[in-house]
Amino acid sequence: MTRLVQVAVELQSFLDSKSWPNCVIGGLAVLRWGEPRLTEDVDLTLLTGFGNDEPYVDTLLARYKSRIEAPREFALAHRVMLLATADGVGIDIALGGLPFERNLVARATEFEFAAGERIRTCSAEDLVVMKAVAGREQDWLDIKGVLVRQGQRLDWHTLIRELRPLCELKEAPEILEQLQNLRAQTAPT
């Protein structure tokens, strides 16, 4: 785990030196807000907006190796970069531009994972939103862990306000119902 934290710290320091707004999402954020689990890569959202991704993509490809063929084309088409450090630690960077992603980065806060190793992660609410939209089995397990661990501290107004338009965009209103059901199941009795 220590190596992942080091990679996240180094990546954020590099992006911050460029004044590129970003925050860690995914497994490291789950460790902060939910139930501990094994994670093998660093996931991060980098705000690039829309239509100007090339400088970000080119700079990151000059610094990190790609895990796929034709990484520039893939990143520009799919808005995600699949990178790795020289020693093979995976880095997944989502190129953000949606209002939700701007809000996510704006709400991010720092957390000390180890002595002197601080990482800016998304909020617990934003983590739940991203996991619910992704909707894989592991995502719902992660959400349950966040709901159990954070309990009454979660801001459900913000969470639902951010999730609703993404569910509409995905044409998947059942996500909200599934989340509300899980909320009821994990509520303290």
Secondary structure as GFF3:
##gff-version 3
##sequence-region A 1 189
A	DSSP	alpha_helix	2	17	.	.	.	ID=ss1
A	DSSP	beta_strand	22	25	.	.	.	ID=ss2
A	DSSP	alpha_helix	26	33	.	.	.	ID=ss3
A	DSSP	beta_strand	41	47	.	.	.	ID=ss4
A	DSSP	alpha_helix	54	63	.	.	.	ID=ss5
A	DSSP	beta_strand	65	66	.	.	.	ID=ss6
A	DSSP	alpha_helix	71	78	.	.	.	ID=ss7
A	DSSP	beta_strand	80	84	.	.	.	ID=ss8
A	DSSP	beta_strand	90	96	.	.	.	ID=ss9
A	DSSP	alpha_helix	99	107	.	.	.	ID=ss10
A	DSSP	beta_strand	109	114	.	.	.	ID=ss11
A	DSSP	beta_strand	117	121	.	.	.	ID=ss12
A	DSSP	alpha_helix	124	134	.	.	.	ID=ss13
A	DSSP	alpha_helix	137	150	.	.	.	ID=ss14
A	DSSP	three_ten_helix	151	153	.	.	.	ID=ss15
A	DSSP	alpha_helix	156	170	.	.	.	ID=ss16
A	DSSP	alpha_helix	174	186	.	.	.	ID=ss17
###
